[in-house]
Amino acid sequence: MQTQSTAPRTVAANDGYLVPATADTRTDLNLLPICEAVYYRMNGGKVSRATLALVIGAMADSAAVVTLYTDAKGELAARVLWPTSVTLTKDNNVTCKAYCTLRKEWRSFRIDRMIAAHELTTPDDMAGEPSQDFEDSPSAWGSGYRA
């Protein structure tokens, strides 16, 4: 019986770079910016370069992304995604596999359908940063303030 090799698919860019078609948490961190550039170029610029960089960065940092997403039916929904991989498909779409907190399951998302995206931040992310005391901040209102 002969077994077939299941070597990961690679993508060859015109400038000689050879990168994996799927970047995930095991991919060398130094290779991720190259994957981003190759995926963007091979996709023909249909994805936002900033969104692609954000998703790849969140994947590398095990962070979440908040996105306004248009599904295949054209319906908009805000999603919080925890991406674990980014793939350039054979038809040159860029997708990410992520845990979706709305659906509470692992799903694939086309990055070109992400209308807007930003990294999820929490109050803990602000710890250690200098605070700014503005005149309209609650601390400046004094004890007589009533909501």
C-alpha positions as CSV (number, residue, x, y, z in Angstrom):
1,M,0.0,0.0,0.0
2,Q,1.3,3.4,-1.0
3,T,0.6,6.5,1.2
4,Q,0.4,10.0,-0.2
5,S,2.4,12.8,1.3
6,T,0.3,15.4,3.1
7,A,2.9,18.2,2.9
8,P,1.4,21.6,3.6
9,R,0.5,23.6,0.5
10,T,2.9,26.4,-0.2
11,V,2.5,29.6,-2.3
12,A,5.2,30.9,-4.5
13,A,5.3,34.6,-5.0
14,N,6.6,36.3,-8.2
15,D,9.6,37.7,-6.3
16,G,10.8,34.2,-5.2
17,Y,9.3,33.9,-1.7
18,L,7.8,30.5,-0.9
19,V,5.4,30.7,2.1
20,P,2.9,28.3,3.6
21,A,-0.6,28.8,2.2
22,T,-1.8,28.6,5.8
23,A,-0.1,30.7,8.5
24,D,-0.9,29.6,12.1
25,T,0.5,29.8,15.6
26,R,3.3,27.3,14.6
27,T,4.5,29.5,11.8
28,D,7.8,31.3,12.4
29,L,7.0,34.8,13.6
30,N,9.6,36.3,11.2
31,L,7.7,34.8,8.3
32,L,4.3,36.3,9.2
33,P,5.0,39.8,7.6
34,I,6.1,38.0,4.4
35,C,2.9,35.8,4.5
36,E,0.9,39.0,4.9
37,A,2.5,40.7,1.8
38,V,2.3,37.5,-0.3
39,Y,-1.4,36.8,0.6
40,Y,-2.3,40.5,-0.1
41,R,-0.5,40.5,-3.4
42,M,-1.9,37.1,-4.5
43,N,-5.4,38.2,-3.5
44,G,-5.2,41.1,-5.8
45,G,-5.8,43.6,-3.0
46,K,-9.4,42.6,-2.4
47,V,-8.7,42.5,1.3
48,S,-7.7,45.5,3.4
49,R,-4.0,45.3,4.1
50,A,-4.6,46.8,7.6
51,T,-7.3,44.2,8.4
52,L,-5.1,41.4,7.2
53,A,-2.2,42.6,9.3
54,L,-4.5,43.0,12.3
55,V,-5.9,39.4,12.0
56,I,-2.4,37.9,11.5
57,G,-1.1,39.9,14.5
58,A,-4.1,38.8,16.7
59,M,-3.4,35.2,15.7
60,A,0.3,35.5,16.6
61,D,-0.6,37.2,19.9
62,S,-3.5,34.9,20.8
63,A,-5.7,38.0,20.9
64,A,-9.2,38.8,19.8
65,V,-10.5,40.9,16.9
66,V,-13.7,42.8,16.9
67,T,-15.1,43.1,13.4
68,L,-18.1,44.3,11.5
69,Y,-18.6,41.3,9.1
70,T,-20.8,40.8,6.1
71,D,-21.8,37.2,5.7
72,A,-22.5,35.3,2.5
73,K,-26.1,36.4,2.6
74,G,-25.0,40.1,2.8
75,E,-26.1,40.5,6.4
76,L,-24.0,42.6,8.8
77,A,-23.1,41.4,12.3
78,A,-20.5,42.5,14.8
79,R,-18.3,39.6,15.7
80,V,-15.6,38.9,18.3
81,L,-13.2,36.5,16.7
82,W,-10.2,34.6,18.2
83,P,-8.2,33.7,15.0
84,T,-5.9,30.7,15.0
85,S,-4.9,30.6,11.3
86,V,-5.0,32.6,8.1
87,T,-5.1,30.9,4.7
88,L,-4.7,31.9,1.1
89,T,-7.2,29.5,-0.6
90,K,-6.6,28.0,-4.1
91,D,-9.0,30.6,-5.6
92,N,-6.9,33.4,-3.9
93,N,-9.4,34.4,-1.1
94,V,-7.8,35.1,2.3
95,T,-9.7,33.4,5.1
96,C,-9.1,33.0,8.8
97,K,-10.2,30.2,11.1
98,A,-11.4,31.6,14.3
99,Y,-13.6,31.0,17.3
100,C,-16.7,33.1,17.0
101,T,-18.1,34.3,20.3
102,L,-21.5,35.1,18.6
103,R,-22.0,31.5,17.3
104,K,-19.9,29.9,20.0
105,E,-18.1,27.7,17.5
106,W,-15.1,27.5,15.3
107,R,-15.8,29.0,11.8
108,S,-14.0,30.3,8.8
109,F,-14.2,34.0,7.8
110,R,-13.3,35.7,4.6
111,I,-11.1,38.6,5.5
112,D,-12.4,40.6,2.5
113,R,-15.9,40.6,4.1
114,M,-14.6,42.3,7.2
115,I,-15.9,45.9,6.8
116,A,-14.1,47.3,9.9
117,A,-11.9,45.6,12.5
118,H,-9.9,46.5,15.6
119,E,-8.1,44.6,18.3
120,L,-10.3,43.8,21.4
121,T,-9.1,45.8,24.3
122,T,-10.1,45.4,28.0
123,P,-9.6,47.7,31.0
124,D,-6.6,45.5,31.9
125,D,-4.9,46.6,28.7
126,M,-4.8,50.1,30.2
127,A,-3.1,49.1,33.4
128,G,0.2,51.0,33.9
129,E,-0.7,53.7,31.4
130,P,-0.7,57.3,32.7
131,S,-4.2,58.6,33.4
132,Q,-5.4,61.8,32.0
133,D,-7.6,64.0,34.2
134,F,-10.0,66.0,32.0
135,E,-12.4,68.7,33.3
136,D,-15.3,66.5,32.2
137,S,-14.0,63.4,33.9
138,P,-16.0,62.1,36.9
139,S,-13.1,62.7,39.2
140,A,-13.2,66.4,38.3
141,W,-16.9,66.7,39.0
142,G,-16.5,66.4,42.7
143,S,-18.8,64.6,45.1
144,G,-21.9,66.6,44.2
145,Y,-22.3,64.9,40.8
146,R,-25.4,62.9,40.4
147,A,-26.0,60.6,37.4
